[in-house]
């Protein structure tokens, strides 16, 4: 994370790199972007700022976010780290209950 060079009270994080690792959710990665797009837009209306999303380039799925909050430009890069191959492998064994299962 980067912080501004200001030492005043308004100094803080203005750039983030978010790694989202879904659990056993059966949703494709684009579902998380759609959730972020709709819920982020709703929060922006409530909080009074503009939010823009753009596609992210790279090997993993994700998107870029830009906004101006309290007169300050902020940005984030969101990456969804899919590990469904590992989850699928463990789901085939079922859910064990008890010590002998």
C-alpha positions, 0 to 999 in steps of 0.5 A: 500500500502506498501512502501520501507524503502528507503528515497531516490528518488527511494522509492515508492509503490512496492505492490498494491491491486487493486479493480476493480468495473465494472459498467453497462458493460455486460462483465463477469469478465474474460473479464477484465483479458483478457484485462489486459493480452493483454494491459499489455503485450503491455505496457510492450513491449513499456516500456521494462519490463516483466509482468507475471499474475497468478491466484488469490485464494479467493472468488472473481475473480482476478489475481496476477501481477508481474514485474520488472520495472527499476530494482525493483520488483513490484507486484499487486493483482487485484480483480474484485468485480462483482455486476451484481446482483444489476445492473440486478435488476435496468436494469429491470426498464429501463432508466427514462427520465424527472421528471415524468418518 
